[in-house]
Structure formats: C-alpha cells, structure tokens
Amino acid sequence: MIRSLLKHRYLIAQMTLREVLQRYRGSMLGIVWSFVLPLIMLAVYMFVFSVVFKTRWGLEQESEIQFGVILFSGLIVHALFTECLTRAPGLITGNVQLVKKVVFPLEILPLVTLCSALFHFAVSLLVLVIFMVVAGFTIPLTAFLAPLVLAPLVLLILGMNWFLASLGVYVRDIAQMVGVVATILLFMSPIFFPISRIPEQWQVFIYMNPITTIVIELRKVLMWGELPNWYHLGIYTLVGLFSLVCGYWWFSRTRRGFADVI
C-alpha cells in the first residue's frame, strides 16, 4: 500500500489539484468560493442557532459570534468526514474510462478525494481561526497539536473510502445509505451541544460516532488551550489503522471484478 502510494505521489498531487480547480471551473470567483462558502455557512448556522433558537454553549458572557465559532469548529470536521464518504461509493463507477485502463492505479482515487477534502478543510480552518480572533478567543499554543488530533480521522476516512469505493461497484444502493448515515452523524455528535448535556448513560452512544472524539479534542487544542486526551486518541488511532489496512485489503481483493461489473 505505502509503496504504491509513494510511487504514484506525483499523479496523486496532479489529480488533487485538478479536482480542486475543477470544482469551481467556469465560475466568476473561481477558487475564491472555497473561502466564501464557509463564511456563508458560518453566518447561516450562527443566525439559526444563536439568534433564532437562542442556543448557548454555557460560556460566561457568551456572544452569538462565539457560539457560531464553536459550532463551526464541529461542522468543518463533519464536512471533511461526510464529503469523503458520500463521494466514495461513486468513485469507481464514475470513472469507467480509468477502470478500463489496466495500468491505471485505481487505489489512488479515494486518496485524491481525501486530499481534495483536506484542502477545503484547511481553508475552513483558516476561516475558523480568523473568526476566533474576531470573537475574542486567544489562539493557544496547543493549537499546533491540531494535526495530531486530525491524523487518526484521516486514517479512518481513507480506509473507509477504499471500502466504500469498492462496495459501491457491487451494491449501488450504498450511496443512498451513506447520505442518510451522514445526516444522522451530524445530529448525533457534540456539534450543536456539549457532550456534558447528554445523560451519562447515553454518552457511550455519542462516543460511538466516529467524529465525536475528533470534535471534542479539536476544540480542546484550538479553543480551550487544553491538551488532548491521549488515551482516546490512541484508541482512535488503532481503529484508524485497522480501517486503513482492512479497507485497502478489501479494495485490492475486489478490484479485479470492477471491469466485469461496470
């Protein structure tokens, strides 16, 4: 797996760049939309939850913009996760011309999707940091640990991408199922509320959500200036590695039938 990805790293970089640019090709603002869209979503969610529903996180003298920033920090993690997973089932069926080419490394397609999603996540993270400063948050030194917090999620996503990309060839209904699951994960995670508001006997179900731990730990290092829970991240890393290895193994074993099914 590592040898294959390193061998095709230039192709991965070129396809990622093409995918990022192609998303906004033909629009007047072009890639500027990658900055504008997070701002629009931040404004909408801030208005709906802090002004209309008057939801609060529980901070002292909490303002609407502070709540919006806290909310946005969870939304960008969910967006990274769901963008990859909702696109994964159609990666092979949507690139039939590449499947027919025997020499093309199909295993890089899920990684290209992940790299593209990481680019948009990085842009959203930059928007988040800017609004943290505007909202009065102090950027702590622990913010440099954010990549370590996100690394286990990246491993998990890549493994699931390989698995879903292959499964989407044989089970076409998986695309609709993944979309429903993505919505459930949004509302069953501590994005709109702190997990402390959930009764303790129910918190275990919230922690089963694959984005819960990352949302909580990312807020710790970015906003609260706290060190992450290394035990939780360690367990998550093991799960991510398991997903990575099993996902690639499944993809490798099933790819020989792609051309026949498509």
C-alpha positions as CSV (number, residue, x, y, z in Angstrom):
1,M,0.0,0.0,0.0
2,I,2.7,2.5,1.0
3,R,4.9,1.6,-1.9
4,S,2.0,2.1,-4.4
5,L,1.0,5.5,-2.9
6,L,4.6,6.7,-2.9
7,K,5.2,5.5,-6.5
8,H,2.2,7.5,-7.7
9,R,2.6,10.6,-5.5
10,Y,3.1,12.9,-8.5
11,L,-0.1,11.6,-10.1
12,I,-2.0,12.0,-6.8
13,A,-0.8,15.6,-6.5
14,Q,-1.8,16.4,-10.1
15,M,-5.2,14.8,-9.8
16,T,-5.9,16.5,-6.5
17,L,-5.0,19.9,-8.0
18,R,-7.2,19.2,-11.0
19,E,-10.1,18.2,-8.7
20,V,-9.8,21.3,-6.6
21,L,-9.7,23.6,-9.6
22,Q,-12.4,21.7,-11.5
23,R,-15.0,22.2,-8.7
24,Y,-15.1,26.0,-9.4
25,R,-14.1,26.0,-13.1
26,G,-16.3,28.3,-15.1
27,S,-17.5,30.4,-12.1
28,M,-16.6,34.1,-11.8
29,L,-15.0,33.8,-8.4
30,G,-13.2,30.5,-9.1
31,I,-11.3,29.1,-6.1
32,V,-12.3,32.1,-4.0
33,W,-15.6,30.2,-3.5
34,S,-13.6,27.9,-1.2
35,F,-13.3,30.9,1.2
36,V,-16.8,32.3,0.6
37,L,-18.8,29.1,1.1
38,P,-17.5,28.5,4.7
39,L,-18.3,32.1,5.6
40,I,-21.8,31.8,4.3
41,M,-22.4,28.6,6.2
42,L,-20.9,30.1,9.4
43,A,-23.3,33.1,9.1
44,V,-26.4,30.9,8.4
45,Y,-25.7,28.5,11.3
46,M,-24.8,31.4,13.6
47,F,-28.1,33.1,12.9
48,V,-30.3,30.0,13.1
49,F,-28.9,28.5,16.3
50,S,-27.8,31.6,18.3
51,V,-30.4,34.2,17.2
52,V,-33.5,32.1,16.3
53,F,-33.1,29.2,18.7
54,K,-31.0,31.2,21.1
55,T,-28.8,28.2,21.8
56,R,-25.9,28.8,24.1
57,W,-22.7,26.7,24.9
58,G,-22.5,27.8,28.5
59,L,-19.5,30.2,28.4
60,E,-19.5,33.3,30.6
61,Q,-20.8,36.4,28.7
62,E,-21.1,34.3,25.6
63,S,-21.9,36.2,22.4
64,E,-23.6,35.0,19.2
65,I,-20.3,35.0,17.3
66,Q,-18.6,32.9,20.0
67,F,-21.3,30.3,19.8
68,G,-21.0,30.4,16.0
69,V,-17.3,29.8,16.1
70,I,-17.7,26.8,18.5
71,L,-20.4,25.4,16.3
72,F,-18.3,25.9,13.1
73,S,-15.4,24.0,14.6
74,G,-17.5,20.9,14.7
75,L,-19.2,21.4,11.4
76,I,-15.9,21.5,9.5
77,V,-14.9,18.1,10.9
78,H,-18.3,16.7,9.9
79,A,-17.9,18.2,6.5
80,L,-14.5,16.6,6.0
81,F,-15.8,13.2,7.0
82,T,-19.0,13.3,5.0
83,E,-17.6,14.8,1.9
84,C,-15.3,11.8,1.5
85,L,-17.8,9.2,2.5
86,T,-20.6,10.4,0.3
87,R,-18.4,10.6,-2.7
88,A,-16.6,7.3,-2.1
89,P,-19.3,4.9,-3.4
90,G,-19.3,6.6,-6.8
91,L,-15.6,6.9,-7.3
92,I,-15.2,3.8,-9.4
93,T,-18.5,3.8,-11.2
94,G,-17.9,7.5,-12.1
95,N,-14.5,6.8,-13.7
96,V,-15.3,4.0,-16.0
97,Q,-12.7,5.2,-18.5
98,L,-10.0,4.7,-15.9
99,V,-11.2,1.2,-14.9
100,K,-10.8,0.0,-18.4
101,K,-7.1,1.1,-18.3
102,V,-5.3,-1.9,-16.9
103,V,-2.2,0.2,-15.9
104,F,-4.1,2.9,-14.0
105,P,-3.7,2.7,-10.2
106,L,-7.3,2.8,-9.1
107,E,-6.3,2.7,-5.5
108,I,-5.3,6.4,-5.6
109,L,-8.8,7.7,-6.4
110,P,-10.0,7.5,-2.8
111,L,-6.8,9.3,-1.7
112,V,-7.3,12.0,-4.2
113,T,-10.8,12.6,-2.9
114,L,-9.4,12.8,0.6
115,C,-6.7,15.2,-0.3
116,S,-9.2,17.5,-2.1
117,A,-11.5,17.4,1.0
118,L,-8.4,18.2,3.2
119,F,-7.7,21.3,1.1
120,H,-11.2,22.6,1.7
121,F,-11.0,21.7,5.4
122,A,-7.7,23.7,5.6
123,V,-9.5,26.7,4.1
124,S,-12.4,26.3,6.5
125,L,-9.9,26.0,9.4
126,L,-8.3,29.3,8.4
127,V,-11.7,30.9,8.4
128,L,-12.3,29.5,11.8
129,V,-9.1,30.9,13.2
130,I,-9.8,34.3,11.8
131,F,-13.3,34.4,13.4
132,M,-11.8,33.0,16.7
133,V,-9.7,36.1,16.9
134,V,-12.7,38.3,16.0
135,A,-14.8,36.6,18.6
136,G,-12.2,37.3,21.3
137,F,-10.7,33.8,21.6
138,T,-7.0,33.6,22.3
139,I,-5.1,31.2,20.0
140,P,-3.4,28.8,22.4
141,L,0.0,27.1,21.9
142,T,-1.9,23.8,21.9
143,A,-3.3,24.7,18.5
144,F,-0.2,23.3,17.0
145,L,-1.4,19.9,18.1
146,A,-4.4,20.1,15.7
147,P,-2.7,18.0,13.0
148,L,-2.1,15.2,15.6
149,V,-5.7,15.3,16.6
150,L,-6.9,15.1,12.9
151,A,-4.4,12.3,11.9
152,P,-6.5,9.4,13.3
153,L,-9.6,10.7,11.5
154,V,-7.6,10.8,8.2
155,L,-6.6,7.2,8.6
156,L,-10.1,6.2,9.3
157,I,-11.5,8.1,6.3
158,L,-9.0,6.7,3.9
159,G,-9.7,3.1,4.9
160,M,-13.5,3.7,4.7
161,N,-13.0,5.4,1.3
162,W,-11.3,2.3,-0.1
163,F,-14.0,0.0,1.3
164,L,-17.0,2.1,0.1
165,A,-15.4,2.8,-3.3
166,S,-15.3,-0.9,-3.9
167,L,-18.6,-1.7,-2.3
168,G,-20.3,1.0,-4.4
169,V,-19.4,-1.0,-7.5
170,Y,-21.3,-4.1,-6.4
171,V,-24.0,-2.6,-4.2
172,R,-25.3,0.6,-5.9
173,D,-27.7,1.4,-3.0
174,I,-24.8,2.1,-0.7
175,A,-24.6,5.7,-2.0
176,Q,-28.1,6.5,-0.7
177,M,-27.4,4.7,2.6
178,V,-24.2,6.7,3.2
179,G,-26.1,10.0,2.7
180,V,-28.6,9.1,5.4
181,V,-25.9,8.0,7.8
182,A,-24.0,11.3,7.3
183,T,-27.1,13.2,8.4
184,I,-27.5,11.0,11.4
185,L,-23.9,11.5,12.4
186,L,-24.4,15.3,12.3
187,F,-27.1,15.4,14.9
188,M,-25.7,12.5,17.0
189,S,-22.4,14.3,17.7
190,P,-21.5,17.1,20.1
191,I,-21.5,19.8,17.3
192,F,-24.6,21.7,18.4
193,F,-24.3,20.9,22.1
194,P,-21.5,20.0,24.7
195,I,-21.5,16.3,25.4
196,S,-21.9,17.1,29.1
197,R,-25.6,17.9,28.4
198,I,-26.1,14.2,27.5
199,P,-27.0,11.9,30.4
200,E,-24.0,9.8,31.3
201,Q,-25.7,6.5,30.4
202,W,-26.3,7.8,26.9
203,Q,-22.9,9.3,26.3
204,V,-21.4,6.0,25.1
205,F,-23.7,6.1,22.1
206,I,-22.5,9.6,21.2
207,Y,-18.9,8.4,21.5
208,M,-19.6,5.6,19.0
209,N,-20.0,8.4,16.4
210,P,-16.6,8.4,14.6
211,I,-16.4,12.2,14.6
212,T,-17.3,12.8,18.3
213,T,-13.8,12.3,19.7
214,I,-12.2,14.4,17.0
215,V,-14.6,17.3,17.5
216,I,-14.1,17.3,21.3
217,E,-10.3,17.0,21.1
218,L,-10.0,19.6,18.3
219,R,-12.0,22.2,20.4
220,K,-9.7,21.4,23.3
221,V,-6.5,22.2,21.5
222,L,-7.9,25.1,19.4
223,M,-10.2,26.9,21.8
224,W,-9.7,25.8,25.4
225,G,-5.9,25.6,25.4
226,E,-6.0,22.0,26.8
227,L,-4.0,19.0,25.9
228,P,-6.0,16.3,24.1
229,N,-6.9,13.1,25.8
230,W,-4.0,10.9,24.5
231,Y,-5.7,7.7,25.6
232,H,-8.8,8.4,23.5
233,L,-6.6,9.5,20.6
234,G,-4.5,6.4,20.9
235,I,-7.6,4.1,20.8
236,Y,-8.9,6.1,17.8
237,T,-5.5,5.8,16.0
238,L,-5.6,2.0,16.4
239,V,-9.1,2.0,14.9
240,G,-8.0,4.2,12.1
241,L,-5.0,1.9,11.3
242,F,-7.3,-1.1,11.3
243,S,-9.7,0.7,9.0
244,L,-6.8,1.7,6.7
245,V,-5.4,-1.9,6.4
246,C,-8.7,-3.6,6.1
247,G,-10.0,-1.0,3.6
248,Y,-7.0,-1.4,1.3
249,W,-7.1,-5.2,1.6
250,W,-10.8,-5.3,0.6
251,F,-10.2,-2.9,-2.3
252,S,-7.2,-4.9,-3.6
253,R,-9.1,-8.2,-3.4
254,T,-12.3,-6.9,-5.1
255,R,-10.8,-4.6,-7.8
256,R,-10.2,-7.4,-10.3
257,G,-14.0,-7.7,-10.8
258,F,-14.6,-3.9,-11.4
259,A,-14.4,-4.1,-15.2
260,D,-16.8,-7.0,-15.4
261,V,-19.4,-5.5,-13.2
262,I,-19.2,-2.0,-14.7
